[in-house]
Amino acid sequence: MLRDGTPCLVYDEQLPHLIKHVEFSREDYQLTLIYKLPENLGKHGRKFEFPLDHRFVQHLEKRKKVAVACVQNGDLFEIKMYSVVFADPKKAVKK
């Protein structure tokens, strides 16, 4: 969480594409960074490998936004805000 209470996701590697939005799956309680790609390429993203706790999900549902930041050498940078899309569990995301 950021100081103002905004939920925040942190990644530690270079992403191959810009982020379009963050998708939350109620089926497995996991988040995926959905990449900004041309429509004809379909939906691709980077799924976080851990399920979220219930309180974090409540913050997502309330705010409908999440901060996403990169961490290197213990410092956060490139903190950006994205909309959270609550996904239909039947629609798969390509990795």
Z-matrix of the N, CA and C atoms (Angstrom, degrees):
N
C 1 1.449
C 2 1.535 1 109.38
N 3 1.320 2 114.37 1 143.40
C 4 1.455 3 119.11 2 172.95
C 5 1.527 4 108.87 3 -81.00
N 6 1.304 5 117.29 4 169.27
C 7 1.473 6 121.37 5 -178.05
C 8 1.521 7 113.35 6 -56.58
N 9 1.335 8 116.77 7 -33.12
C 10 1.471 9 119.87 8 -178.89
C 11 1.526 10 112.90 9 -84.32
N 12 1.347 11 117.69 10 4.51
C 13 1.459 12 121.51 11 178.66
C 14 1.517 13 114.85 12 93.47
N 15 1.329 14 117.40 13 -0.85
C 16 1.463 15 120.91 14 178.92
C 17 1.527 16 109.99 15 -68.42
N 18 1.339 17 117.55 16 129.41
C 19 1.464 18 119.23 17 175.09
C 20 1.529 19 109.55 18 -61.08
N 21 1.331 20 116.77 19 142.24
C 22 1.463 21 120.89 20 -177.29
C 23 1.523 22 110.68 21 -135.49
N 24 1.320 23 115.93 22 133.05
C 25 1.464 24 123.34 23 173.53
C 26 1.520 25 107.85 24 -105.71
N 27 1.323 26 116.41 25 141.95
C 28 1.454 27 120.90 26 -178.23
C 29 1.528 28 108.94 27 -126.92
N 30 1.326 29 116.34 28 133.79
C 31 1.460 30 120.99 29 175.64
C 32 1.527 31 108.36 30 -124.33
N 33 1.327 32 116.21 31 157.99
C 34 1.467 33 119.74 32 -174.35
C 35 1.529 34 113.63 33 -125.17
N 36 1.310 35 116.62 34 23.87
C 37 1.466 36 120.08 35 179.03
C 38 1.522 37 109.61 36 -139.87
N 39 1.314 38 115.80 37 159.41
C 40 1.463 39 121.26 38 178.23
C 41 1.526 40 109.55 39 -69.32
N 42 1.318 41 117.18 40 126.76
C 43 1.460 42 120.69 41 177.54
C 44 1.528 43 109.07 42 -84.99
N 45 1.336 44 117.60 43 146.31
C 46 1.461 45 120.10 44 -176.98
C 47 1.532 46 114.07 45 -75.58
N 48 1.347 47 117.34 46 -17.65
C 49 1.466 48 121.31 47 -177.24
C 50 1.525 49 109.55 48 -145.58
N 51 1.322 50 115.97 49 163.76
C 52 1.461 51 120.81 50 173.00
C 53 1.525 52 109.40 51 -67.66
N 54 1.313 53 116.49 52 157.03
C 55 1.460 54 122.00 53 -179.43
C 56 1.527 55 109.49 54 -91.75
N 57 1.320 56 116.74 55 135.86
C 58 1.467 57 123.07 56 175.98
C 59 1.530 58 110.00 57 -91.77
N 60 1.337 59 116.46 58 -50.84
C 61 1.459 60 122.71 59 177.43
C 62 1.522 61 108.97 60 -162.14
N 63 1.308 62 115.94 61 176.72
C 64 1.466 63 121.96 62 177.82
C 65 1.519 64 107.34 63 -111.78
N 66 1.318 65 116.10 64 133.14
C 67 1.461 66 121.06 65 -177.22
C 68 1.530 67 109.58 66 -111.75
N 69 1.335 68 115.96 67 133.37
C 70 1.464 69 121.54 68 177.66
C 71 1.522 70 109.08 69 -111.68
N 72 1.334 71 115.97 70 129.95
C 73 1.463 72 121.59 71 178.16
C 74 1.518 73 109.30 72 -102.08
N 75 1.319 74 116.61 73 118.67
C 76 1.463 75 120.47 74 176.65
C 77 1.531 76 111.10 75 -70.86
N 78 1.314 77 116.42 76 -19.09
C 79 1.462 78 120.63 77 -178.92
C 80 1.534 79 111.88 78 -67.82
N 81 1.336 80 116.92 79 -46.41
C 82 1.469 81 119.57 80 -177.86
C 83 1.530 82 113.93 81 -119.10
N 84 1.345 83 117.19 82 6.79
C 85 1.470 84 122.89 83 179.19
C 86 1.527 85 111.63 84 55.38
N 87 1.330 86 116.60 85 41.76
C 88 1.452 87 120.72 86 178.93
C 89 1.522 88 110.73 87 -123.51
N 90 1.332 89 114.85 88 156.93
C 91 1.455 90 122.62 89 179.70
C 92 1.521 91 110.56 90 -109.31
N 93 1.339 92 114.74 91 147.87
C 94 1.457 93 121.73 92 176.24
C 95 1.520 94 108.45 93 -131.67
N 96 1.322 95 116.73 94 131.98
C 97 1.460 96 121.33 95 171.69
C 98 1.520 97 106.21 96 -81.50
N 99 1.325 98 117.34 97 115.38
C 100 1.467 99 121.78 98 -179.34
C 101 1.525 100 108.12 99 -90.88
N 102 1.331 101 115.79 100 126.76
C 103 1.453 102 121.07 101 -176.33
C 104 1.522 103 112.23 102 -78.82
N 105 1.316 104 114.48 103 150.52
C 106 1.462 105 122.47 104 175.92
C 107 1.528 106 107.60 105 -86.26
N 108 1.341 107 115.57 106 100.73
C 109 1.463 108 122.52 107 -177.58
C 110 1.524 109 109.52 108 -131.68
N 111 1.333 110 118.00 109 161.16
C 112 1.465 111 119.66 110 174.51
C 113 1.531 112 110.61 111 -57.93
N 114 1.317 113 116.03 112 145.04
C 115 1.471 114 122.12 113 -177.17
C 116 1.526 115 112.98 114 -53.95
N 117 1.334 116 116.87 115 -35.77
C 118 1.469 117 119.37 116 -175.69
C 119 1.535 118 113.03 117 -69.96
N 120 1.322 119 118.22 118 -10.07
C 121 1.468 120 121.14 119 178.11
C 122 1.526 121 112.41 120 -90.90
N 123 1.320 122 116.89 121 -5.35
C 124 1.462 123 119.71 122 -179.70
C 125 1.517 124 111.50 123 79.48
N 126 1.326 125 115.28 124 -168.39
C 127 1.462 126 121.43 125 -176.84
C 128 1.527 127 109.46 126 -101.55
N 129 1.325 128 115.60 127 120.52
C 130 1.462 129 122.26 128 179.06
C 131 1.520 130 108.35 129 -127.42
N 132 1.323 131 116.64 130 152.82
C 133 1.448 132 118.93 131 178.84
C 134 1.511 133 113.46 132 -168.59
N 135 1.328 134 114.84 133 -178.35
C 136 1.467 135 123.34 134 178.16
C 137 1.523 136 107.66 135 -115.42
N 138 1.327 137 115.49 136 114.52
C 139 1.461 138 120.89 137 -178.37
C 140 1.522 139 109.88 138 -88.94
N 141 1.327 140 116.07 139 133.71
C 142 1.456 141 120.11 140 174.37
C 143 1.523 142 108.09 141 -73.44
N 144 1.305 143 117.53 142 143.17
C 145 1.461 144 123.07 143 -170.87
C 146 1.522 145 114.62 144 -90.21
N 147 1.305 146 118.54 145 17.27
C 148 1.465 147 120.02 146 -177.63
C 149 1.519 148 109.85 147 -136.63
N 150 1.327 149 117.91 148 144.47
C 151 1.465 150 120.35 149 174.93
C 152 1.530 151 110.11 150 -76.61
N 153 1.312 152 116.27 151 150.87
C 154 1.467 153 121.91 152 -179.33
C 155 1.519 154 111.18 153 -88.36
N 156 1.323 155 115.47 154 154.36
C 157 1.464 156 117.89 155 174.72
C 158 1.527 157 109.25 156 -83.28
N 159 1.322 158 115.46 157 161.21
C 160 1.462 159 121.84 158 -172.99
C 161 1.532 160 112.35 159 -61.05
N 162 1.331 161 118.36 160 -38.56
C 163 1.472 162 120.41 161 -178.88
C 164 1.522 163 111.65 162 -64.82
N 165 1.332 164 117.24 163 -40.50
C 166 1.458 165 120.48 164 178.87
C 167 1.527 166 109.87 165 -62.67
N 168 1.324 167 116.54 166 -41.63
C 169 1.465 168 121.26 167 178.72
C 170 1.525 169 110.44 168 -63.08
N 171 1.317 170 118.14 169 -39.39
C 172 1.467 171 121.12 170 177.17
C 173 1.524 172 110.88 171 -59.84
N 174 1.338 173 117.34 172 -40.24
C 175 1.469 174 120.84 173 176.87
C 176 1.528 175 110.58 174 -63.72
N 177 1.329 176 116.96 175 -41.50
C 178 1.468 177 120.36 176 178.37
C 179 1.521 178 111.13 177 -61.74
N 180 1.329 179 116.29 178 -45.40
C 181 1.466 180 120.54 179 -178.93
C 182 1.522 181 111.43 180 -64.41
N 183 1.311 182 117.10 181 -36.25
C 184 1.465 183 121.48 182 -178.93
C 185 1.528 184 111.41 183 -72.56
N 186 1.317 185 117.12 184 -47.25
C 187 1.467 186 121.62 185 -173.85
C 188 1.525 187 114.01 186 -87.37
N 189 1.332 188 117.77 187 -30.98
C 190 1.470 189 123.34 188 -178.41
C 191 1.530 190 112.67 189 62.24
N 192 1.326 191 116.26 190 13.08
C 193 1.467 192 123.25 191 177.01
C 194 1.520 193 107.91 192 -136.49
N 195 1.328 194 115.69 193 153.96
C 196 1.458 195 120.95 194 177.14
C 197 1.529 196 108.05 195 -144.20
N 198 1.329 197 115.64 196 142.94
C 199 1.457 198 120.61 197 173.60
C 200 1.526 199 107.67 198 -86.45
N 201 1.321 200 115.95 199 142.26
C 202 1.465 201 121.49 200 176.39
C 203 1.525 202 106.35 201 -127.07
N 204 1.333 203 115.58 202 129.75
C 205 1.461 204 120.30 203 -176.31
C 206 1.518 205 110.34 204 -137.11
N 207 1.315 206 114.69 205 154.02
C 208 1.458 207 121.39 206 174.12
C 209 1.531 208 107.49 207 -100.83
N 210 1.327 209 116.81 208 143.43
C 211 1.465 210 121.30 209 177.59
C 212 1.525 211 108.93 210 -119.46
N 213 1.321 212 115.20 211 133.21
C 214 1.462 213 121.56 212 173.99
C 215 1.518 214 107.72 213 -143.21
N 216 1.317 215 116.11 214 132.05
C 217 1.466 216 121.96 215 -179.12
C 218 1.524 217 112.06 216 53.76
N 219 1.319 218 116.79 217 34.70
C 220 1.458 219 121.53 218 177.31
C 221 1.517 220 115.50 219 81.06
N 222 1.324 221 118.47 220 0.09
C 223 1.464 222 122.01 221 -179.59
C 224 1.521 223 110.79 222 -108.96
N 225 1.338 224 115.99 223 137.94
C 226 1.462 225 121.52 224 175.00
C 227 1.517 226 109.47 225 -86.55
N 228 1.322 227 116.43 226 139.67
C 229 1.457 228 120.68 227 172.54
C 230 1.517 229 109.05 228 -149.78
N 231 1.317 230 115.58 229 171.24
C 232 1.470 231 122.08 230 -176.70
C 233 1.523 232 111.35 231 53.27
N 234 1.322 233 116.95 232 47.08
C 235 1.467 234 120.56 233 177.99
C 236 1.527 235 107.73 234 -77.94
N 237 1.333 236 116.03 235 119.90
C 238 1.470 237 121.49 236 -179.40
C 239 1.521 238 109.14 237 -132.23
N 240 1.324 239 115.94 238 151.32
C 241 1.463 240 122.17 239 179.43
C 242 1.526 241 109.81 240 -97.36
N 243 1.341 242 115.36 241 139.45
C 244 1.464 243 121.40 242 178.48
C 245 1.520 244 110.03 243 -135.93
N 246 1.316 245 115.43 244 151.10
C 247 1.461 246 121.28 245 173.70
C 248 1.518 247 109.30 246 -71.71
N 249 1.337 248 115.30 247 147.55
C 250 1.458 249 121.24 248 174.84
C 251 1.521 250 107.52 249 -101.60
N 252 1.326 251 116.60 250 126.38
C 253 1.457 252 123.00 251 176.52
C 254 1.524 253 106.91 252 -105.94
N 255 1.320 254 116.39 253 125.26
C 256 1.461 255 121.43 254 178.99
C 257 1.520 256 107.17 255 -89.07
N 258 1.340 257 115.52 256 108.02
C 259 1.460 258 122.62 257 -166.79
C 260 1.516 259 113.47 258 -82.81
N 261 1.324 260 113.21 259 150.80
C 262 1.453 261 122.12 260 170.22
C 263 1.520 262 106.68 261 -72.15
N 264 1.333 263 118.73 262 121.83
C 265 1.467 264 120.22 263 -176.54
C 266 1.526 265 114.42 264 -61.32
N 267 1.304 266 118.51 265 -15.34
C 268 1.465 267 121.09 266 -178.21
C 269 1.526 268 112.64 267 -82.48
N 270 1.347 269 117.95 268 -14.23
C 271 1.462 270 121.31 269 -178.27
C 272 1.521 271 109.48 270 -96.70
N 273 1.302 272 116.83 271 117.09
C 274 1.466 273 121.76 272 -177.81
C 275 1.523 274 110.72 273 -84.39
N 276 1.320 275 115.43 274 152.38
C 277 1.455 276 122.88 275 175.51
C 278 1.516 277 107.96 276 -107.88
N 279 1.338 278 116.36 277 131.30
C 280 1.463 279 120.53 278 177.76
C 281 1.520 280 108.83 279 -79.83
N 282 1.319 281 115.63 280 141.85
C 283 1.473 282 119.84 281 178.12
C 284 1.499 283 110.48 282 -93.93
